[in-house]
């Protein structure tokens, strides 16, 4: 937390809409940090549906396992998040800690433990003392409010240098529904989500299967299309909650309902906005990089090549050095193992064509390219010339800041 | 080349044996570097066999394509290596440059161009002017010698901070045969070899298919078991040459010949020694790390998990910070996508058990572990408890030095 704020931090933060049926409180439980909030309790009115996308790590945390088990029922009454300790790889103690926390929260808000959703982020491998939540959650339940969203956004931060908030609205049946979302994440970020927590709340009346389908669809081009360091966390959690408290809207129970698409578009906006904020707060980041691969044999192939480029330490250090080192981009294309023909490759930085047909473009202008590379938001486009496959991955550069932050984190 | 010498550099260099039938010269062709040799010509007597393992990059360099085409014939009369320019991603010009260089070399040593083997290393994407070799190779051919091996080892360096040499001998039919090898490589190093060049020479009489079989077998546990930064180069080349000039040995024409195994063991020693030197010269490296995974469902699965750990930026920065952050090791196991059971995992740093059965070991001693982490050579062992699969991958830590070297290389 003592690290300098990312130069890519937003200049201002949005005032997110209150969501009918959602109220929250934060507190200082002293789990790891001093003098800052580290616990979030969000309470939902009865009838709230829930959907989630969780880490694919084979060593997922106890809280992730808990959420996975309870998602199938599709209903939620509260969310408890703590920062500072991920309660991951804590064995039997970790499972007990989760159960105990859910029990404490269920008593505090008055529901079944299975309606409590949990997320923990921070150090892996240290036992989390659930006893710390005992008095705290009870007390939090007495002062729930529906604003300001900045508070929950701050309480879930770890190495983040700025809070992440995004909101959107959509109109269905002549009624405006709102989506308010928060996220945290800065390192250990890679597709399939990494140490990334995000919670999205809406008053739209979405049945759980519809909410799940929308979330699964739009996570692909948002949280699963970002990478900071190729490392995937044990604790990734994206949860969406729909209270259905927007007045005068019939429940949306079928994904084919045209209203689902309308809410879905707003949800996609919120997820994408939050995902980009995570990249812009990538540990040590000084530049945001959008890597697009087109002309691949399939979208999947394009995605794997884009990820190979976005994950490459040599590409990322070159970008940090403001060097349009397209040779390293070629290297990263080649190592992806996907179909590629060296002699058909083209590479652009922004609108500048630097290579085509497998060699440096005749029109290449070093000075113009160097000027472009000094920018804060860079676009790198690779054309493979093989087919119609296309994908975009978002990342940041790799700098001394990353080493400084991660070379001395636990101790 | 201005970077400080790796703290892991050897304290002294071996005096490699001259190999009957092999002679060489180096020169300053001024391809990129000033005041240092950057071209190597190695000449072989007629009858020399050759075998090779080349990059799997889909964007391999023109020189790699050339070698691949000519390896099938199995005979070699000369090897030309240049440093400073990889002649990769240089399109038609690159192919012409390779053809021209082979022509020049073939005239200089008196053989067919198809018997010339080529390797280039350095910047990708810059055209290589073969004209620079014209007078140089002719002149080099007039002053070939069989010692000292330090000269070719130095001529092929790029960001390497020390030359890499290794030798071994074996006795077959009562005769001592020698193997002398050199390598270069420092960054863009990952299994499947990366910007890694290595050339190994022996006077043993090995038929080309036998040499190829031995090379393929022993590259798995040497050059293909190392990683510096997970990046794989377009130019990886490992070539082995056997002159057969050791007196009084019948040719070894069958891999089942017991003498093949004897020479193979010596070859394995040389390859392993060179591969470890590459890791120890990893860009910015301050520690050598041996990652062993055991108890996996198969050797292949163990290898993929070991590589996931060895490639993880978070594991590597933790090691740089002398932090036994086994939580990050768990993360890297989990992200590998291979079968793993969190609650059966055990992790050791050296002989110190830090985690077992999915949680911190009861015996864990922070002070002892910290003391161990201050060492220069670290061993990290993960037990999965699932089967008999086992693999080891060798890597180094990730430090500010890596960022400094790669953030400003091309320009």
Contacts between the chains, C-beta under 8 A, distances in Angstrom:
chain1	res1	chain2	res2	distance
A	55	B	334	7.7
A	56	B	337	7.4
A	57	B	331	7.1
A	57	B	334	3.4
A	57	B	335	5.8
A	58	B	333	7.0
A	58	B	334	4.7
A	58	B	336	7.3
A	58	B	337	7.0
A	58	B	338	7.1
A	58	B	339	7.2
A	58	B	340	4.4
A	58	B	341	8.0
A	58	B	342	7.3
A	59	B	330	5.1
A	59	B	331	7.2
A	59	B	333	5.7
A	59	B	334	3.3
A	59	B	340	6.2
A	59	B	342	4.4
A	59	B	345	7.2
A	60	B	334	7.0
A	60	B	342	7.4
A	86	B	327	7.6
A	88	B	327	6.9
A	88	B	330	7.0
A	89	B	326	8.0
A	89	B	327	6.2
A	89	B	330	4.5
A	89	B	342	6.4
A	89	B	345	7.5
A	89	B	355	7.0
A	89	B	358	6.2
A	89	B	359	6.5
A	90	B	358	7.9
A	90	B	359	5.5
A	90	B	360	7.9
A	91	B	343	6.3
A	91	B	357	6.2
A	91	B	358	4.3
A	91	B	359	3.1
A	92	B	359	7.3
A	93	B	359	6.4
A	94	B	359	7.3
A	123	B	327	6.2
A	124	B	327	2.7
A	124	B	328	7.0
A	124	B	330	5.9
A	124	B	331	6.4
A	125	B	326	5.9
A	125	B	327	3.8
A	125	B	330	6.7
A	125	B	355	6.8
A	125	B	359	7.6
A	125	B	360	6.0
A	126	B	327	7.8
A	126	B	360	7.7
A	127	B	359	7.6
A	127	B	360	7.6
A	187	B	314	6.9
A	188	B	314	6.0
A	188	B	331	6.6
A	190	B	335	7.4
A	192	B	335	7.7
A	229	B	313	4.5
A	229	B	314	6.6
A	230	B	230	7.7
A	230	B	311	7.6
A	230	B	312	7.7
A	230	B	313	6.8
A	231	B	312	5.5
A	231	B	313	6.2
A	231	B	314	4.9
A	231	B	328	7.8
A	231	B	331	6.3
A	231	B	332	7.1
A	231	B	335	6.6
A	232	B	331	7.0
A	232	B	334	7.0
A	232	B	335	3.8
A	233	B	331	6.0
A	234	B	330	6.5
A	234	B	331	5.6
A	234	B	334	5.3
A	311	B	230	7.6
A	312	B	230	7.7
A	312	B	231	5.5
A	313	B	229	4.5
A	313	B	230	6.8
A	313	B	231	6.3
A	313	B	313	7.2
A	313	B	398	7.9
A	313	B	402	7.3
A	313	B	406	7.2
A	314	B	187	6.9
A	314	B	188	6.0
A	314	B	229	6.6
A	314	B	231	4.9
A	314	B	406	5.8
A	317	B	402	7.3
A	317	B	403	5.7
A	317	B	406	3.8
A	317	B	407	4.8
A	318	B	406	6.8
A	318	B	407	7.3
A	318	B	409	7.5
A	318	B	410	7.2
A	320	B	403	7.0
A	320	B	407	5.0
A	321	B	406	7.5
A	321	B	407	3.6
A	321	B	408	4.7
A	321	B	409	7.7
A	321	B	411	7.4
A	323	B	407	7.7
A	323	B	408	7.0
A	323	B	409	7.5
A	323	B	410	5.3
A	323	B	411	5.4
A	325	B	409	7.5
A	325	B	410	4.9
A	326	B	89	8.0
A	326	B	125	6.0
A	327	B	86	7.6
A	327	B	88	6.9
A	327	B	89	6.1
A	327	B	123	6.3
A	327	B	124	2.8
A	327	B	125	3.9
A	327	B	126	7.8
A	327	B	410	7.3
A	328	B	124	7.0
A	328	B	231	7.8
A	330	B	59	5.1
A	330	B	88	7.0
A	330	B	89	4.5
A	330	B	124	5.9
A	330	B	125	6.7
A	330	B	234	6.5
A	331	B	57	7.1
A	331	B	59	7.1
A	331	B	124	6.4
A	331	B	188	6.6
A	331	B	231	6.3
A	331	B	232	7.1
A	331	B	233	6.0
A	331	B	234	5.6
A	332	B	231	7.1
A	333	B	58	7.0
A	333	B	59	5.7
A	334	B	55	7.7
A	334	B	57	3.4
A	334	B	58	4.8
A	334	B	59	3.3
A	334	B	60	7.0
A	334	B	232	7.0
A	334	B	234	5.3
A	335	B	57	5.8
A	335	B	190	7.4
A	335	B	192	7.8
A	335	B	231	6.6
A	335	B	232	3.8
A	336	B	58	7.3
A	337	B	56	7.4
A	337	B	58	7.0
A	338	B	58	7.1
A	339	B	58	7.2
A	340	B	58	4.4
A	340	B	59	6.2
A	341	B	58	8.0
A	342	B	58	7.3
A	342	B	59	4.4
A	342	B	60	7.4
A	342	B	89	6.4
A	343	B	91	6.3
A	345	B	59	7.2
A	345	B	89	7.5
A	355	B	89	7.0
A	355	B	125	6.8
A	357	B	91	6.3
A	358	B	89	6.2
A	358	B	90	7.9
A	358	B	91	4.3
A	359	B	89	6.6
A	359	B	90	5.5
A	359	B	91	3.2
A	359	B	92	7.4
A	359	B	93	6.5
A	359	B	94	7.4
A	359	B	125	7.6
A	359	B	127	7.6
A	360	B	90	7.9
A	360	B	125	5.9
A	360	B	126	7.7
A	360	B	127	7.6
A	398	B	313	8.0
A	398	B	403	6.8
A	399	B	403	6.3
A	399	B	407	7.5
A	400	B	400	5.4
A	400	B	403	5.1
A	400	B	404	7.7
A	402	B	313	7.3
A	402	B	317	7.3
A	402	B	403	7.8
A	403	B	317	5.7
A	403	B	320	7.0
A	403	B	398	6.8
A	403	B	399	6.3
A	403	B	400	5.1
A	403	B	402	7.8
A	403	B	403	6.1
A	404	B	400	7.7
A	406	B	313	7.2
A	406	B	314	5.8
A	406	B	317	3.7
A	406	B	318	6.8
A	406	B	321	7.4
A	407	B	317	4.8
A	407	B	318	7.3
A	407	B	320	4.9
A	407	B	321	3.6
A	407	B	323	7.8
A	407	B	399	7.4
A	408	B	321	4.7
A	408	B	323	7.0
A	409	B	318	7.4
A	409	B	321	7.6
A	409	B	323	7.4
A	409	B	325	7.4
A	410	B	318	7.1
A	410	B	323	5.2
A	410	B	325	4.9
A	410	B	327	7.4
A	411	B	321	7.4
A	411	B	323	5.4
